[in-house]
Amino acid sequence: MSNSLLPTSPSIRRASTRRRAGSNLPPLQDSHHGALQAIRTFLKGRICYDAFPISFRLIVLDTKLSVKRALQCLLMNSVVSAPLWNSDKSEFAGMLTVLDIIHLIQYYWRTRASYDFATEDSSIEIETELGVAQPPLLRKHPDNTLYEAAQVLVQTHARRLPLLDYDSDTGHEVIVSTLTQYRLLKFISINCHQEIQKLNLSLRRLKIGTYVAASLPTDVSEGQNPYHPIATATLNTTVFSVVHMFSELSISAVPIINEDGIVVNLYETVDVMTLVRSGSYQSLDLTISEALKQRSVDFPGVVICTASDSLGTLLQLIKKRRVHRLVVVEGEEEEKKGGRKGRLMGIITLSDVLRYIMGAGTIAEAHEPRQSQTQTPSISAPPSEGPSSPTVSTSPTILTVPPTA
């Protein structure tokens, strides 16, 4: 018998004596970075279609509609934005958002003219006259990955991304849906539960959001904003003054504070839309205190947190309820160092959260940084006076402050 046909003994693999290189990061940071990388890998393996809810509606507005009609349509359908369609060219024409309405309201309130017959075309001229930048015409295909869509949202600072397909028969564009920051982050929070549990580092260390530059309000010179770079208002501030902040800074909310800097409420762009529901922009002369009395009774309240809360806790909150921003206030740690519990410290938007998850942020070396690296400032608005309502706890330190009468 040939030796080549004889069974051979299995080779014995010797165990390697080489030691693997360990991570230079502490265990908690190593776990945190690993979770972030897992989330990004997850987004690269999912397409925009995957984030669609089982059932949804899409409101599309023709560019020929008057601004007043378009505003009524948004209010009637309880939406704050809608894609625009050019019926003459059969093509996508952009997005109509609350901020566009704010620009128009500011212009027509100043000129005391009527915007009953203003169209989307005229709004472009108005935005140019106001000196505000026109948003880029963004779009993505529903088959693009969520990672690619998130990159566009982060790079352009957009809050929503239109998703367009093409009709196979005519070749014309078809508006399928819009992907918002909230929808994307909620999709992550639902599907990346284990990874989110590992995001235990505090918001203070992660430098997520925009924070007050001065350590104490008394550290700034007289006449300067003690909460710079965050825009704030009080109950006595007029609505138009806040509308000007919305338009000039391209922000969607302003914290309302009292004389001690304690956050009492938040005034948002959607609150302005409620005031002009009837088309009367003269109501912008009202004070914030008076305007808040006209706010809907189902207003969910102001969501606040402290810098000690974790990114994981924030994402878990997004999974449970519709949250667009969190106001960061001083907590027990700051109070021990001479601060005041509940005083405005910063503001975190969904843009800040998404930007960090996509890799635009780093873990801070300092123990307690006062100012973040975010590029888009946020605004805080003062709350209305009156007896306080009981707070609803959603986590150990993230609270919901219901509106006061």
Salt bridges, closest charged atoms under 4 A:
ASP88 OD1 - LYS64 NZ 2.97
ASP116 OD1 - LYS68 NZ 3.76
ASP143 OD2 - HIS141 ND1 3.78
ASP165 OD1 - HIS141 NE2 2.92
GLU173 OE2 - ARG139 NH1 2.14
GLU248 OE1 - HIS244 NE2 3.51
ASP260 OD2 - ARG340 NH1 3.42
GLU268 OE2 - ARG325 NH1 2.42
ASP271 OD2 - ARG295 NH2 2.74
GLU330 OE2 - ARG343 NE 3.20
GLU332 OE2 - LYS341 NZ 3.87
GLU333 OE1 - ARG204 NH1 3.50
GLU334 OE2 - ARG204 NH2 2.24
ASP352 OD1 - ARG355 NH1 3.21
GLU368 OE1 - LYS337 NZ 2.90
